[in-house]
Amino acid sequence: MSSDNIEDKTIITPMTLVGCGILKKEIRHLIKKNNWPITTKFFDSGLHVNFNKLRSSLEKGLEQNRNSPTIVFYGTCHPMMEKMLEKWKTLRTPGQNCVEILIGKEIFTRELEQGAFFLMEDWARRFEHVTGMAFNDNPAITRKIFQMEHKYLLGLRTDCSSDFTDHAEKVSRLVGLPLRWMDAGLEHLEQTLEELIEQRKHLP
């Protein structure tokens, strides 16, 4: 797979985080900051547009780490997500999706109700690739759907983000929606991961 499928083996530990690579820089930063005993295995952040590939990748990742405790970084990105977690006796980050996990339910819901499409760095850089998979490489359909369902793009920047302004502005032109920005702290993500790690310690 691409560079988004990366296994971090720099720390040998009894726990592995398996999941979406959309916030891999932020998660690795928090692992290092808190000295959490966790290794990571991340998948392509575009897998949510293909349920079969997402399920295959996640189950393969869990199978590869079946001899050590795992936690999963995903929202409800697959209709069978909870059954998969039950099968592998593991836990996932609570929340609808990665945006809610990052910024919290209150802010996520407020912006969503106002018409936001949340634009993360990785999605902005790979927008045409990811939407091409979802909408059969048809820019006109992509534009129409975005304008039907959203009123603006909300670019989310964290302290771990690189400058993706040019990519976000290109996406704005492609879908014909105005671009706004929000600086997102890592406090909610950090608390979520901390609580998940603690919960996982108490599972068999």
Backbone as JSON Lines, residues from 0, in Angstrom:
{"i":0,"aa":"M","n":[0.85,-1.19,0.0],"ca":[0.0,0.0,0.0],"c":[0.88,1.24,0.0]}
{"i":1,"aa":"S","n":[0.3,2.42,-0.08],"ca":[1.05,3.66,-0.13],"c":[1.7,3.94,1.21]}
{"i":2,"aa":"S","n":[2.37,5.11,1.28],"ca":[3.05,5.49,2.52],"c":[2.09,5.7,3.66]}
{"i":3,"aa":"D","n":[0.77,5.75,3.36],"ca":[-0.22,5.92,4.42],"c":[-0.39,4.65,5.22]}
{"i":4,"aa":"N","n":[0.13,3.53,4.68],"ca":[0.05,2.26,5.41],"c":[1.42,2.02,6.02]}
{"i":5,"aa":"I","n":[1.62,2.53,7.23],"ca":[2.93,2.54,7.84],"c":[2.85,1.91,9.21]}
{"i":6,"aa":"E","n":[3.75,0.99,9.49],"ca":[3.81,0.4,10.82],"c":[5.01,0.97,11.55]}
{"i":7,"aa":"D","n":[4.78,1.58,12.68],"ca":[5.83,2.19,13.47],"c":[6.39,1.16,14.44]}
{"i":8,"aa":"K","n":[7.65,0.76,14.26],"ca":[8.26,-0.26,15.09],"c":[9.37,0.32,15.97]}
{"i":9,"aa":"T","n":[9.33,1.62,16.17],"ca":[10.4,2.26,16.92],"c":[10.33,1.92,18.4]}
{"i":10,"aa":"I","n":[9.16,1.55,18.91],"ca":[9.02,1.2,20.32],"c":[8.38,-0.18,20.41]}
{"i":11,"aa":"I","n":[9.03,-1.1,21.08],"ca":[8.46,-2.43,21.25],"c":[7.57,-2.4,22.48]}
{"i":12,"aa":"T","n":[6.28,-2.62,22.3],"ca":[5.31,-2.46,23.38],"c":[4.25,-3.54,23.3]}
{"i":13,"aa":"P","n":[3.45,-3.69,24.37],"ca":[2.4,-4.71,24.37],"c":[1.09,-4.24,23.73]}
{"i":14,"aa":"M","n":[1.0,-2.99,23.27],"ca":[-0.26,-2.51,22.71],"c":[-0.03,-1.88,21.34]}
{"i":15,"aa":"T","n":[-1.02,-2.09,20.43],"ca":[-0.92,-1.55,19.07],"c":[-2.19,-0.79,18.72]}
{"i":16,"aa":"L","n":[-2.02,0.41,18.19],"ca":[-3.14,1.19,17.66],"c":[-3.23,0.91,16.16]}
{"i":17,"aa":"V","n":[-4.4,0.46,15.73],"ca":[-4.64,0.13,14.33],"c":[-5.75,1.03,13.82]}
{"i":18,"aa":"G","n":[-5.57,1.65,12.65],"ca":[-6.68,2.45,12.15],"c":[-6.33,3.42,11.05]}
{"i":19,"aa":"C","n":[-7.21,4.37,10.84],"ca":[-7.11,5.35,9.76],"c":[-5.89,6.25,9.95]}
{"i":20,"aa":"G","n":[-5.22,6.55,8.83],"ca":[-4.02,7.38,8.88],"c":[-4.27,8.87,8.78]}
{"i":21,"aa":"I","n":[-5.53,9.31,8.83],"ca":[-5.84,10.72,8.62],"c":[-5.18,11.62,9.66]}
{"i":22,"aa":"L","n":[-5.01,11.13,10.89],"ca":[-4.38,11.93,11.96],"c":[-3.1,11.25,12.47]}
{"i":23,"aa":"K","n":[-2.4,10.59,11.57],"ca":[-1.22,9.83,12.02],"c":[-0.15,10.74,12.62]}
{"i":24,"aa":"K","n":[0.03,11.94,12.08],"ca":[1.04,12.84,12.64],"c":[0.65,13.28,14.06]}
{"i":25,"aa":"E","n":[-0.62,13.57,14.24],"ca":[-1.09,14.01,15.55],"c":[-1.01,12.88,16.58]}
{"i":26,"aa":"I","n":[-1.4,11.68,16.17],"ca":[-1.38,10.55,17.1],"c":[0.05,10.2,17.48]}
{"i":27,"aa":"R","n":[0.95,10.17,16.51],"ca":[2.35,9.88,16.83],"c":[2.95,10.95,17.75]}
{"i":28,"aa":"H","n":[2.55,12.19,17.53],"ca":[3.01,13.28,18.4],"c":[2.56,13.03,19.84]}
{"i":29,"aa":"L","n":[1.3,12.64,20.03],"ca":[0.77,12.42,21.37],"c":[1.39,11.19,22.03]}
{"i":30,"aa":"I","n":[1.65,10.16,21.23],"ca":[2.32,8.97,21.77],"c":[3.7,9.34,22.3]}
{"i":31,"aa":"K","n":[4.42,10.12,21.53],"ca":[5.76,10.54,21.95],"c":[5.69,11.47,23.16]}
{"i":32,"aa":"K","n":[4.77,12.42,23.12],"ca":[4.63,13.39,24.22],"c":[4.33,12.69,25.55]}
{"i":33,"aa":"N","n":[3.43,11.72,25.51],"ca":[2.99,11.05,26.74],"c":[3.75,9.77,27.05]}
{"i":34,"aa":"N","n":[4.67,9.42,26.17],"ca":[5.43,8.18,26.36],"c":[4.51,6.98,26.52]}
{"i":35,"aa":"W","n":[3.43,6.96,25.72],"ca":[2.5,5.83,25.77],"c":[3.17,4.61,25.17]}
{"i":36,"aa":"P","n":[3.02,3.43,25.78],"ca":[3.63,2.21,25.26],"c":[2.8,1.62,24.12]}
{"i":37,"aa":"I","n":[2.83,2.29,22.96],"ca":[1.97,1.92,21.84],"c":[2.76,1.98,20.53]}
{"i":38,"aa":"T","n":[2.57,0.97,19.68],"ca":[3.01,1.04,18.3],"c":[1.79,1.34,17.43]}
{"i":39,"aa":"T","n":[2.01,1.71,16.18],"ca":[0.9,2.1,15.32],"c":[0.95,1.4,13.97]}
{"i":40,"aa":"K","n":[-0.24,1.14,13.45],"ca":[-0.38,0.64,12.08],"c":[-1.52,1.43,11.44]}
{"i":41,"aa":"F","n":[-1.18,2.28,10.48],"ca":[-2.16,3.16,9.87],"c":[-2.49,2.73,8.44]}
{"i":42,"aa":"F","n":[-3.75,2.99,8.05],"ca":[-4.22,2.68,6.71],"c":[-4.55,3.95,5.93]}
{"i":43,"aa":"D","n":[-4.66,3.81,4.64],"ca":[-5.02,4.9,3.74],"c":[-6.3,5.59,4.24]}
{"i":44,"aa":"S","n":[-6.25,6.91,4.33],"ca":[-7.39,7.65,4.88],"c":[-8.58,7.69,3.93]}
{"i":45,"aa":"G","n":[-8.41,7.2,2.7],"ca":[-9.52,7.17,1.75],"c":[-10.32,5.89,1.76]}
{"i":46,"aa":"L","n":[-10.0,4.96,2.65],"ca":[-10.67,3.67,2.65],"c":[-12.15,3.76,3.02]}
{"i":47,"aa":"H","n":[-12.55,4.87,3.65],"ca":[-13.95,4.97,4.06],"c":[-14.91,5.05,2.88]}
{"i":48,"aa":"V","n":[-14.4,5.28,1.66],"ca":[-15.27,5.31,0.49],"c":[-15.43,3.91,-0.13]}
{"i":49,"aa":"N","n":[-14.73,2.93,0.42],"ca":[-14.82,1.56,-0.08],"c":[-14.91,0.61,1.12]}
{"i":50,"aa":"F","n":[-16.12,0.22,1.46],"ca":[-16.34,-0.59,2.66],"c":[-15.58,-1.92,2.62]}
{"i":51,"aa":"N","n":[-15.51,-2.54,1.44],"ca":[-14.84,-3.83,1.36],"c":[-13.34,-3.71,1.67]}
{"i":52,"aa":"K","n":[-12.7,-2.67,1.11],"ca":[-11.28,-2.46,1.35],"c":[-11.02,-2.07,2.8]}
{"i":53,"aa":"L","n":[-11.92,-1.25,3.35],"ca":[-11.74,-0.83,4.74],"c":[-11.82,-2.06,5.66]}
{"i":54,"aa":"R","n":[-12.83,-2.88,5.45],"ca":[-12.99,-4.06,6.31],"c":[-11.81,-5.01,6.15]}
{"i":55,"aa":"S","n":[-11.39,-5.24,4.92],"ca":[-10.27,-6.13,4.66],"c":[-9.0,-5.64,5.33]}
{"i":56,"aa":"S","n":[-8.72,-4.34,5.2],"ca":[-7.5,-3.77,5.78],"c":[-7.54,-3.82,7.3]}
{"i":57,"aa":"L","n":[-8.68,-3.45,7.89],"ca":[-8.79,-3.43,9.35],"c":[-8.67,-4.84,9.92]}
{"i":58,"aa":"E","n":[-9.37,-5.8,9.32],"ca":[-9.3,-7.16,9.85],"c":[-7.91,-7.76,9.67]}
{"i":59,"aa":"K","n":[-7.26,-7.42,8.56],"ca":[-5.89,-7.89,8.36],"c":[-4.96,-7.31,9.41]}
{"i":60,"aa":"G","n":[-5.12,-6.01,9.68],"ca":[-4.29,-5.37,10.7],"c":[-4.5,-5.95,12.08]}
{"i":61,"aa":"L","n":[-5.75,-6.25,12.42],"ca":[-6.05,-6.85,13.71],"c":[-5.53,-8.28,13.79]}
{"i":62,"aa":"E","n":[-5.64,-9.0,12.68],"ca":[-5.12,-10.37,12.64],"c":[-3.61,-10.38,12.83]}
{"i":63,"aa":"Q","n":[-2.91,-9.45,12.19],"ca":[-1.45,-9.39,12.3],"c":[-1.01,-9.08,13.72]}
{"i":64,"aa":"N","n":[-1.88,-8.44,14.49],"ca":[-1.53,-8.07,15.86],"c":[-2.37,-8.82,16.89]}
{"i":65,"aa":"R","n":[-2.82,-10.01,16.54],"ca":[-3.72,-10.76,17.41],"c":[-3.06,-11.21,18.7]}
{"i":66,"aa":"N","n":[-1.74,-11.23,18.73],"ca":[-1.04,-11.69,19.94],"c":[-0.73,-10.56,20.92]}
{"i":67,"aa":"S","n":[-1.16,-9.35,20.6],"ca":[-0.97,-8.24,21.53],"c":[-2.26,-7.44,21.62]}
{"i":68,"aa":"P","n":[-2.48,-6.72,22.73],"ca":[-3.69,-5.9,22.85],"c":[-3.73,-4.84,21.75]}
{"i":69,"aa":"T","n":[-4.91,-4.58,21.22],"ca":[-5.06,-3.56,20.19],"c":[-6.13,-2.55,20.6]}
{"i":70,"aa":"I","n":[-6.0,-1.34,20.04],"ca":[-7.07,-0.36,20.07],"c":[-7.24,0.13,18.64]}
{"i":71,"aa":"V","n":[-8.42,0.62,18.3],"ca":[-8.73,0.98,16.92],"c":[-9.06,2.46,16.81]}
{"i":72,"aa":"F","n":[-8.38,3.14,15.88],"ca":[-8.7,4.55,15.6],"c":[-9.57,4.62,14.35]}
{"i":73,"aa":"Y","n":[-10.88,4.57,14.59],"ca":[-11.89,4.75,13.55],"c":[-13.17,5.23,14.22]}
{"i":74,"aa":"G","n":[-13.99,5.91,13.45],"ca":[-15.33,6.23,13.9],"c":[-16.26,5.12,13.42]}
{"i":75,"aa":"T","n":[-17.51,5.49,13.15],"ca":[-18.46,4.52,12.61],"c":[-18.35,4.51,11.09]}
{"i":76,"aa":"C","n":[-17.15,4.24,10.6],"ca":[-16.84,4.39,9.18],"c":[-17.22,3.17,8.35]}
{"i":77,"aa":"H","n":[-17.71,2.13,9.01],"ca":[-18.15,0.91,8.32],"c":[-19.4,0.4,9.03]}
{"i":78,"aa":"P","n":[-20.42,-0.05,8.28],"ca":[-21.65,-0.5,8.94],"c":[-21.47,-1.71,9.83]}
{"i":79,"aa":"M","n":[-20.35,-2.44,9.64],"ca":[-20.08,-3.62,10.46],"c":[-19.0,-3.35,11.51]}
{"i":80,"aa":"M","n":[-18.7,-2.08,11.75],"ca":[-17.58,-1.73,12.63],"c":[-17.7,-2.38,14.0]}
{"i":81,"aa":"E","n":[-18.85,-2.27,14.64],"ca":[-18.99,-2.79,16.0],"c":[-18.87,-4.31,16.04]}
{"i":82,"aa":"K","n":[-19.37,-5.0,15.01],"ca":[-19.25,-6.45,14.96],"c":[-17.8,-6.88,14.77]}
{"i":83,"aa":"M","n":[-17.06,-6.09,13.97],"ca":[-15.64,-6.4,13.79],"c":[-14.89,-6.24,15.1]}
{"i":84,"aa":"L","n":[-15.19,-5.19,15.83],"ca":[-14.52,-4.95,17.11],"c":[-14.85,-6.06,18.1]}
{"i":85,"aa":"E","n":[-16.11,-6.49,18.08],"ca":[-16.52,-7.57,18.98],"c":[-15.8,-8.86,18.63]}
{"i":86,"aa":"K","n":[-15.68,-9.13,17.33],"ca":[-15.0,-10.34,16.88],"c":[-13.56,-10.39,17.37]}
{"i":87,"aa":"W","n":[-12.89,-9.24,17.31],"ca":[-11.47,-9.19,17.68],"c":[-11.25,-8.76,19.12]}
{"i":88,"aa":"K","n":[-12.36,-8.61,19.85],"ca":[-12.29,-8.27,21.28],"c":[-11.42,-7.04,21.52]}
{"i":89,"aa":"T","n":[-11.76,-5.97,20.82],"ca":[-11.0,-4.74,20.96],"c":[-11.94,-3.55,21.09]}
{"i":90,"aa":"L","n":[-11.39,-2.35,21.23],"ca":[-12.16,-1.13,21.42],"c":[-11.73,-0.09,20.4]}
{"i":91,"aa":"R","n":[-12.64,0.82,20.06],"ca":[-12.31,1.91,19.15],"c":[-12.51,3.26,19.81]}
{"i":92,"aa":"T","n":[-11.97,4.26,19.18],"ca":[-12.17,5.64,19.64],"c":[-13.66,5.99,19.5]}
{"i":93,"aa":"P","n":[-14.3,6.45,20.58],"ca":[-15.71,6.81,20.48],"c":[-15.89,8.08,19.64]}
{"i":94,"aa":"G","n":[-16.92,8.08,18.83],"ca":[-17.19,9.24,17.97],"c":[-17.66,8.79,16.61]}
{"i":95,"aa":"Q","n":[-18.35,9.69,15.93],"ca":[-18.9,9.37,14.61],"c":[-17.81,9.22,13.56]}
{"i":96,"aa":"N","n":[-16.82,10.09,13.62],"ca":[-15.74,10.05,12.63],"c":[-14.5,10.74,13.2]}
{"i":97,"aa":"C","n":[-13.45,10.82,12.38],"ca":[-12.18,11.37,12.86],"c":[-12.29,12.84,13.25]}
{"i":98,"aa":"V","n":[-13.17,13.58,12.58],"ca":[-13.32,15.0,12.9],"c":[-13.9,15.17,14.3]}
{"i":99,"aa":"E","n":[-14.95,14.43,14.6],"ca":[-15.53,14.5,15.95],"c":[-14.52,14.06,17.0]}
{"i":100,"aa":"I","n":[-13.73,13.03,16.68],"ca":[-12.72,12.55,17.62],"c":[-11.67,13.63,17.87]}
{"i":101,"aa":"L","n":[-11.38,14.42,16.85],"ca":[-10.37,15.48,16.98],"c":[-10.9,16.7,17.74]}
{"i":102,"aa":"I","n":[-12.05,17.22,17.32],"ca":[-12.49,18.52,17.85],"c":[-13.62,18.42,18.88]}
{"i":103,"aa":"G","n":[-14.17,17.23,19.07],"ca":[-15.24,17.07,20.04],"c":[-16.62,17.2,19.42]}
{"i":104,"aa":"K","n":[-17.59,16.55,20.03],"ca":[-18.93,16.46,19.48],"c":[-19.61,17.82,19.36]}
{"i":105,"aa":"E","n":[-19.42,18.69,20.35],"ca":[-20.14,19.98,20.36],"c":[-19.74,20.84,19.17]}
{"i":106,"aa":"I","n":[-18.45,21.03,18.97],"ca":[-17.98,21.86,17.85],"c":[-18.3,21.19,16.52]}
{"i":107,"aa":"F","n":[-18.09,19.89,16.46],"ca":[-18.37,19.14,15.24],"c":[-19.83,19.3,14.83]}
{"i":108,"aa":"T","n":[-20.75,19.11,15.77],"ca":[-22.18,19.2,15.47],"c":[-22.57,20.61,15.06]}
{"i":109,"aa":"R","n":[-22.04,21.61,15.75],"ca":[-22.36,23.0,15.42],"c":[-21.98,23.34,13.99]}
{"i":110,"aa":"E","n":[-20.75,23.01,13.61],"ca":[-20.29,23.34,12.26],"c":[-21.01,22.49,11.21]}
{"i":111,"aa":"L","n":[-21.27,21.24,11.53],"ca":[-21.98,20.37,10.59],"c":[-23.37,20.9,10.31]}
{"i":112,"aa":"E","n":[-24.07,21.36,11.35],"ca":[-25.42,21.89,11.18],"c":[-25.43,23.17,10.37]}
{"i":113,"aa":"Q","n":[-24.31,23.88,10.38],"ca":[-24.2,25.11,9.6],"c":[-23.78,24.85,8.15]}
{"i":114,"aa":"G","n":[-23.49,23.58,7.84],"ca":[-23.21,23.24,6.45],"c":[-21.77,22.95,6.11]}
{"i":115,"aa":"A","n":[-20.93,22.69,7.12],"ca":[-19.5,22.49,6.87],"c":[-19.19,21.13,6.25]}
{"i":116,"aa":"F","n":[-18.21,21.14,5.35],"ca":[-17.49,19.92,5.0],"c":[-16.1,20.09,5.58]}
{"i":117,"aa":"F","n":[-15.71,19.21,6.47],"ca":[-14.44,19.34,7.17],"c":[-13.31,18.83,6.27]}
{"i":118,"aa":"L","n":[-12.33,19.68,6.06],"ca":[-11.23,19.36,5.16],"c":[-9.95,19.18,5.96]}
{"i":119,"aa":"M","n":[-9.54,17.93,6.1],"ca":[-8.3,17.61,6.79],"c":[-7.14,17.69,5.8]}
{"i":120,"aa":"E","n":[-5.93,17.8,6.32],"ca":[-4.77,17.97,5.45],"c":[-4.63,16.84,4.43]}
{"i":121,"aa":"D","n":[-4.72,15.61,4.89],"ca":[-4.51,14.48,3.98],"c":[-5.57,14.44,2.9]}
{"i":122,"aa":"W","n":[-6.81,14.75,3.26],"ca":[-7.88,14.78,2.26],"c":[-7.66,15.91,1.26]}
{"i":123,"aa":"A","n":[-7.22,17.06,1.74],"ca":[-6.98,18.19,0.84],"c":[-5.89,17.85,-0.18]}
{"i":124,"aa":"R","n":[-4.85,17.21,0.27],"ca":[-3.74,16.85,-0.62],"c":[-4.12,15.76,-1.62]}
{"i":125,"aa":"R","n":[-5.11,14.94,-1.27],"ca":[-5.47,13.79,-2.11],"c":[-6.94,13.86,-2.54]}
{"i":126,"aa":"F","n":[-7.49,15.06,-2.57],"ca":[-8.92,15.22,-2.77],"c":[-9.42,14.58,-4.06]}
{"i":127,"aa":"E","n":[-8.76,14.85,-5.15],"ca":[-9.23,14.33,-6.44],"c":[-9.12,12.81,-6.49]}
{"i":128,"aa":"H","n":[-8.11,12.27,-5.83],"ca":[-7.95,10.81,-5.79],"c":[-9.08,10.18,-4.99]}
{"i":129,"aa":"V","n":[-9.34,10.71,-3.8],"ca":[-10.36,10.12,-2.92],"c":[-11.76,10.3,-3.49]}
{"i":130,"aa":"T","n":[-12.09,11.51,-3.95],"ca":[-13.42,11.72,-4.52],"c":[-13.58,11.0,-5.84]}
{"i":131,"aa":"G","n":[-12.48,10.8,-6.55],"ca":[-12.54,10.03,-7.79],"c":[-12.98,8.61,-7.54]}
{"i":132,"aa":"M","n":[-12.5,8.03,-6.44],"ca":[-12.93,6.68,-6.09],"c":[-14.41,6.65,-5.72]}
{"i":133,"aa":"A","n":[-14.87,7.71,-5.07],"ca":[-16.26,7.75,-4.61],"c":[-17.24,8.1,-5.72]}
{"i":134,"aa":"F","n":[-16.82,8.97,-6.66],"ca":[-17.74,9.48,-7.68],"c":[-17.28,9.18,-9.11]}
{"i":135,"aa":"N","n":[-16.51,8.1,-9.26],"ca":[-16.11,7.62,-10.58],"c":[-15.41,8.68,-11.43]}
{"i":136,"aa":"D","n":[-14.53,9.44,-10.78],"ca":[-13.73,10.45,-11.49],"c":[-14.58,11.41,-12.31]}
{"i":137,"aa":"N","n":[-15.71,11.81,-11.75],"ca":[-16.6,12.75,-12.44],"c":[-16.67,14.06,-11.65]}
{"i":138,"aa":"P","n":[-15.85,15.06,-12.02],"ca":[-15.8,16.33,-11.28],"c":[-17.14,17.03,-11.2]}
{"i":139,"aa":"A","n":[-17.96,16.92,-12.26],"ca":[-19.26,17.6,-12.26],"c":[-20.18,17.02,-11.19]}
{"i":140,"aa":"I","n":[-20.18,15.69,-11.06],"ca":[-21.0,15.05,-10.03],"c":[-20.48,15.39,-8.64]}
{"i":141,"aa":"T","n":[-19.14,15.37,-8.48],"ca":[-18.55,15.74,-7.2],"c":[-18.98,17.14,-6.79]}
{"i":142,"aa":"R","n":[-18.87,18.08,-7.71],"ca":[-19.24,19.48,-7.43],"c":[-20.71,19.59,-7.06]}
{"i":143,"aa":"K","n":[-21.57,18.91,-7.82],"ca":[-23.01,18.98,-7.56],"c":[-23.36,18.43,-6.19]}
{"i":144,"aa":"I","n":[-22.78,17.29,-5.83],"ca":[-23.08,16.68,-4.54],"c":[-22.59,17.55,-3.39]}
{"i":145,"aa":"F","n":[-21.39,18.09,-3.52],"ca":[-20.87,18.95,-2.46],"c":[-21.74,20.18,-2.27]}
{"i":146,"aa":"Q","n":[-22.21,20.78,-3.35],"ca":[-23.02,21.98,-3.23],"c":[-24.43,21.67,-2.72]}
{"i":147,"aa":"M","n":[-24.9,20.46,-2.97],"ca":[-26.21,20.06,-2.44],"c":[-26.16,19.83,-0.93]}
{"i":148,"aa":"E","n":[-25.03,19.29,-0.46],"ca":[-24.96,18.84,0.93],"c":[-24.21,19.79,1.87]}
{"i":149,"aa":"H","n":[-23.47,20.75,1.32],"ca":[-22.63,21.61,2.16],"c":[-22.7,23.06,1.71]}
{"i":150,"aa":"K","n":[-22.36,23.95,2.64],"ca":[-22.35,25.38,2.34],"c":[-20.94,25.96,2.32]}
{"i":151,"aa":"Y","n":[-20.01,25.3,2.96],"ca":[-18.62,25.78,2.99],"c":[-17.68,24.66,3.37]}
{"i":152,"aa":"L","n":[-16.41,24.86,3.05],"ca":[-15.35,23.96,3.49],"c":[-14.73,24.53,4.75]}
{"i":153,"aa":"L","n":[-14.43,23.67,5.7],"ca":[-13.77,24.12,6.92],"c":[-12.43,23.37,7.04]}
{"i":154,"aa":"G","n":[-11.36,24.08,6.7],"ca":[-10.04,23.49,6.81],"c":[-9.61,23.41,8.27]}
{"i":155,"aa":"L","n":[-9.21,22.22,8.71],"ca":[-8.8,22.01,10.09],"c":[-7.28,21.91,10.16]}
{"i":156,"aa":"R","n":[-6.67,22.83,10.89],"ca":[-5.21,22.83,11.07],"c":[-4.88,22.52,12.52]}
{"i":157,"aa":"T","n":[-3.88,21.66,12.71],"ca":[-3.36,21.39,14.04],"c":[-1.91,21.84,14.1]}
{"i":158,"aa":"D","n":[-1.32,21.76,15.28],"ca":[0.1,22.12,15.41],"c":[1.0,21.15,14.64]}
{"i":159,"aa":"C","n":[0.46,20.01,14.26],"ca":[1.23,19.01,13.5],"c":[1.06,19.17,12.0]}
{"i":160,"aa":"S","n":[0.15,20.02,11.57],"ca":[-0.13,20.18,10.15],"c":[1.01,20.88,9.42]}
{"i":161,"aa":"S","n":[1.23,20.47,8.19],"ca":[2.05,21.26,7.28],"c":[1.13,22.29,6.62]}
{"i":162,"aa":"D","n":[1.7,23.23,5.89],"ca":[0.89,24.24,5.22],"c":[0.22,23.61,3.99]}
{"i":163,"aa":"F","n":[-1.09,23.44,4.07],"ca":[-1.8,22.87,2.92],"c":[-2.8,23.86,2.33]}
{"i":164,"aa":"T","n":[-2.5,25.15,2.49],"ca":[-3.38,26.22,2.02],"c":[-3.65,26.1,0.53]}
{"i":165,"aa":"D","n":[-2.61,25.91,-0.27],"ca":[-2.79,25.83,-1.72],"c":[-3.72,24.68,-2.1]}
{"i":166,"aa":"H","n":[-3.54,23.54,-1.45],"ca":[-4.38,22.39,-1.76],"c":[-5.83,22.64,-1.35]}
{"i":167,"aa":"A","n":[-6.03,23.27,-0.19],"ca":[-7.38,23.56,0.28],"c":[-8.08,24.55,-0.65]}
{"i":168,"aa":"E","n":[-7.34,25.55,-1.1],"ca":[-7.92,26.54,-2.02],"c":[-8.27,25.91,-3.36]}
{"i":169,"aa":"K","n":[-7.48,24.95,-3.79],"ca":[-7.79,24.23,-5.03],"c":[-9.08,23.44,-4.87]}
{"i":170,"aa":"V","n":[-9.24,22.78,-3.72],"ca":[-10.47,22.03,-3.45],"c":[-11.67,22.97,-3.47]}
{"i":171,"aa":"S","n":[-11.5,24.15,-2.88],"ca":[-12.57,25.14,-2.84],"c":[-13.01,25.52,-4.25]}
{"i":172,"aa":"R","n":[-12.05,25.7,-5.13],"ca":[-12.38,26.03,-6.52],"c":[-13.06,24.85,-7.22]}
{"i":173,"aa":"L","n":[-12.58,23.64,-6.95],"ca":[-13.13,22.46,-7.6],"c":[-14.6,22.22,-7.25]}
{"i":174,"aa":"V","n":[-14.95,22.44,-5.99],"ca":[-16.33,22.15,-5.56],"c":[-17.2,23.4,-5.53]}
{"i":175,"aa":"G","n":[-16.6,24.55,-5.72],"ca":[-17.38,25.79,-5.76],"c":[-17.96,26.21,-4.43]}
{"i":176,"aa":"L","n":[-17.21,25.95,-3.35],"ca":[-17.65,26.35,-2.01],"c":[-16.6,27.23,-1.35]}
{"i":177,"aa":"P","n":[-17.02,28.21,-0.53],"ca":[-16.05,29.05,0.16],"c":[-15.26,28.26,1.2]}
{"i":178,"aa":"L","n":[-14.05,28.73,1.44],"ca":[-13.16,28.05,2.37],"c":[-12.99,28.87,3.65]}
{"i":179,"aa":"R","n":[-13.19,28.22,4.79],"ca":[-12.91,28.82,6.09],"c":[-11.86,27.96,6.78]}
{"i":180,"aa":"W","n":[-11.31,28.51,7.87],"ca":[-10.26,27.77,8.59],"c":[-10.57,27.7,10.07]}
{"i":181,"aa":"M","n":[-10.11,26.62,10.7],"ca":[-10.2,26.47,12.15],"c":[-8.91,25.84,12.65]}
{"i":182,"aa":"D","n":[-8.34,26.43,13.7],"ca":[-7.18,25.83,14.36],"c":[-7.69,24.88,15.42]}
{"i":183,"aa":"A","n":[-7.34,23.61,15.25],"ca":[-7.85,22.57,16.14],"c":[-6.77,22.13,17.12]}
{"i":184,"aa":"G","n":[-7.05,22.23,18.4],"ca":[-6.13,21.73,19.42],"c":[-6.19,20.22,19.48]}
{"i":185,"aa":"L","n":[-5.26,19.63,20.22],"ca":[-5.2,18.18,20.33],"c":[-5.74,17.66,21.66]}
{"i":186,"aa":"E","n":[-6.32,18.56,22.45],"ca":[-6.75,18.18,23.79],"c":[-7.8,17.08,23.77]}
{"i":187,"aa":"H","n":[-8.8,17.22,22.9],"ca":[-9.87,16.22,22.86],"c":[-9.35,14.88,22.36]}
{"i":188,"aa":"L","n":[-8.54,14.91,21.33],"ca":[-7.94,13.68,20.81],"c":[-7.08,13.01,21.87]}
{"i":189,"aa":"E","n":[-6.3,13.8,22.59],"ca":[-5.43,13.26,23.62],"c":[-6.23,12.6,24.74]}
{"i":190,"aa":"Q","n":[-7.28,13.27,25.18],"ca":[-8.11,12.71,26.25],"c":[-8.8,11.42,25.79]}
{"i":191,"aa":"T","n":[-9.28,11.43,24.55],"ca":[-9.95,10.26,24.0],"c":[-9.01,9.06,23.95]}
{"i":192,"aa":"L","n":[-7.79,9.27,23.47],"ca":[-6.83,8.18,23.39],"c":[-6.41,7.7,24.78]}
{"i":193,"aa":"E","n":[-6.22,8.64,25.68],"ca":[-5.81,8.3,27.04],"c":[-6.86,7.4,27.7]}
{"i":194,"aa":"E","n":[-8.13,7.77,27.56],"ca":[-9.21,6.98,28.16],"c":[-9.34,5.63,27.49]}
{"i":195,"aa":"L","n":[-9.14,5.59,26.17],"ca":[-9.24,4.33,25.44],"c":[-8.13,3.36,25.85]}
{"i":196,"aa":"I","n":[-6.92,3.88,25.98],"ca":[-5.79,3.05,26.42],"c":[-6.07,2.45,27.79]}
{"i":197,"aa":"E","n":[-6.6,3.27,28.69],"ca":[-6.89,2.81,30.04],"c":[-7.98,1.74,30.04]}
{"i":198,"aa":"Q","n":[-9.01,1.94,29.23],"ca":[-10.1,0.95,29.13],"c":[-9.58,-0.37,28.58]}
{"i":199,"aa":"R","n":[-8.7,-0.27,27.59],"ca":[-8.19,-1.5,26.95],"c":[-7.36,-2.33,27.92]}
{"i":200,"aa":"K","n":[-6.72,-1.69,28.86],"ca":[-5.89,-2.41,29.83],"c":[-6.71,-3.38,30.65]}
{"i":201,"aa":"H","n":[-8.0,-3.09,30.77],"ca":[-8.85,-3.92,31.64],"c":[-9.61,-5.0,30.89]}
{"i":202,"aa":"L","n":[-9.38,-5.11,29.58],"ca":[-9.98,-6.18,28.82],"c":[-9.07,-7.41,28.85]}
{"i":203,"aa":"P","n":[-9.65,-8.6,28.69],"ca":[-8.82,-9.82,28.67],"c":[-7.84,-9.8,27.49]}
